[in-house]
Amino acid sequence: MTAKEQRANQEHEAEPRNGTAEGEQPDNAEAARAEANAKAAAEKAARLAETEAGEAESQETAEGDPMTALRNEVDDLKERLQRAVAETENVRRRAERERQDAVKYAASPLAKDLLSVADNLRRALDSVPKEAAEQDANTKNLLAGVEMTEKELSDILAKHGIQRVKADPGDRFDPHRHEAMYEVPTDEHAPGSIVHVVQNGYMLHDRLLRPARVGVAKAANGSGGVDTKA
């Protein structure tokens, strides 16, 4: 075989290989397009999955809102119930306190009426001079009977919580318990102190039934008057 024939054979053998290489170029482009399409499809699927997940989460949130509203309503009802219970307890305590006060001070009208009896007994005792009682046995016995009656009445009043307001000569004037009827210029008592009790005062437990009516001392030079304001 000549050299020319050998070259011709080599070219002929090379043609199919070159043709195959040229034919592979369209196949590569097609593969690239397929890969791009697959990538785009994957991205689209990922976006779709993300969207569906967001919608599912939104749906769960929407379904959870009624429960949240229900819990808030329950909390509000609990708070209102607690306030109602507290108010009911306050009303109960106030009613109980008023009931106790009604019982405690129920004797107030009767006590005020009995005070005039006590006043008359005291006036009867003060109207008789001690000398007359000492000189006359009948007068002495009469005074003893009046004194016993006054003491018995005082004991009955005390049994029901009625006590005489402390107001004796020399005591400091108290505008919350005493009523100043007049002032007396004197050096024998300190200004603002009681010099004479005109009428006894009384307390019903811790409530003033009637103030003690008294005369109050002031300085002999006219200064140092008593403060009669409570």
Phi, psi and omega in degrees: 000134183281166179297327180293320180291322179298319179295323180294319178296320180296319179295322181293323178290330182283337184300315179296324179294317178296320179297321179295320179294320179292324180288341180285338182299313176298325179296322179295318179297319179296322178294322179296318179296319179297320179295318179296318179297319179296320179296316179297319179296322179295318178297319179296318179296322179295316179296319179297318179296320179295319179297316179297322178296318178296319178295321178296319179295319178297321179295320178296319178297317180297320178290334180280339182301315178301323178294318178297316178298321179294318178296318178298320179294320178297317178298319179295319179295321177298316180296317179295323178295319179297318178296319180295319178296317179297318179295320178298319179295320178297318178297319180297316180295319179296318178296320179294319179295318178294323178295316179296320178296321179298319178289318184295321184252020181297331182278003185302310180299316179295320181298318180297324178291324181287340181297326179294327176294315178298322179296316181294322177296319179294320179296320179298319179291321182285340184280345182258120177297146179298326180298320180294322179293324180288330184274333184240122183293322180296316178297321180297317179294322178297315179297322179297321178294319179295320179297319178295320178296317179298317180295319179296318178297318178298320179294320179295317178298317180296326179300330180258021174083016181256117184235150178286137176290131180293116178206094180237153177307131182100341178290150178288136179294130179241109183296343178281340184232344184242153175237119182282120179269328179197169177241145182237118174291122182201153173258354183282335181232151178292143177304136181089006178255161182280133177250337182203142178257114180280318181210134180293147173255162183220150176244141169252102189058245181255013182250135181283119175279316181202133179287153175284130180267123191222161167262141187239142181279146169224165184300148182298333180277004176095353180265172176076040178295160183276145174273110184268004182273138179284000000 
